[in-house]
Amino acid sequence: MLSFHAQMHPRTQARLFLACVLLLAWLGRHDPVNWRPTQTIHPLSSTAPAADSHRHDFADYFGGHPLHGAGTQLMLGPSEPAGIWAKLLPWATAQPARDVSCLAASPPGALSGTSPKDIAADLPGLYGAPWVASINGDLIAALNVTVPRNPAWPPAAPILQIYRHGAAKPGFSQAVPVSVTRGGKALLYRMFVNGPIRCIDLVIPNGAGAGAAYLYYPYRGRLFEAEGSFTVQR
């Protein structure tokens, strides 16, 4: 009886040998003993806080905090009495300065323009000079801030401009009505904006070239209050 190899054609034996070599080579590369499944690497969970999903829209966000209550109460000192009764009864004629925020006030009925006059007729620092503040990276300028020495004369309407984060041109520019309250210690220069900002209370100590500002504005359905400081640009 012929052996298995003797019964095979030489060419068939060569093909069988080549197939065995290829099979051994494949088994060597994919050894079931050393084979490991492909691993999926998951990043470690970070302990850093997640990004704020409520990122502020700087088109209308001026910093500060949501308003609770009616805003900052202002203490300007008692107003100076005027007239003949001031000399006779100063304690009775002196009126308390306004201490509510501009949110509870109403703007004057009409804007007051300017007329050529000597700056000596106006209060120091309030003779038409610009006042500027930087609040949360925005530049806010009030141009032509004028307050006559005579309380009977209405103050001129300033031009309020808002420059967004270093912009070369203002994103908002408008003449705004103002009211003035004179106190024994400070003057309240109140601007009614009715734009990106609802109103601004600028409290200037008597004779000073800078004052604290309380800015009220709407943001995402709520009122916010931001604080800053305006300085006169001489």
HUCOR-V736369 format. One record per backbone hydrogen bond with DSSP energy under -1.0 kcal/mol. CO is the residue of the C=O (numbers start at 1). NH is the residue of the N-H. If there is no record, write none. Layout:
BEGIN
CO	NH
CO	NH
END
This chain:
BEGIN
3	7
9	13
10	14
11	15
12	16
13	17
14	18
15	19
16	20
17	21
18	22
19	23
20	24
21	25
22	26
23	27
24	28
25	29
26	30
31	35
57	60
65	225
76	185
76	186
83	86
84	88
85	89
89	93
90	94
95	79
101	104
102	105
112	157
118	121
119	122
121	149
123	126
126	147
129	145
130	233
131	142
132	231
133	140
135	138
138	135
139	163
140	133
141	161
142	131
143	159
145	128
147	123
150	153
158	176
159	143
160	174
161	141
162	171
162	172
163	139
172	162
174	160
177	192
179	190
181	188
185	206
186	183
187	204
188	181
189	202
190	179
191	200
197	195
198	193
198	194
199	216
200	191
201	214
202	189
203	212
204	187
205	208
209	232
211	230
212	203
213	228
214	201
215	226
216	198
216	199
217	224
219	222
222	219
223	67
224	217
225	65
226	215
228	213
230	211
231	132
END
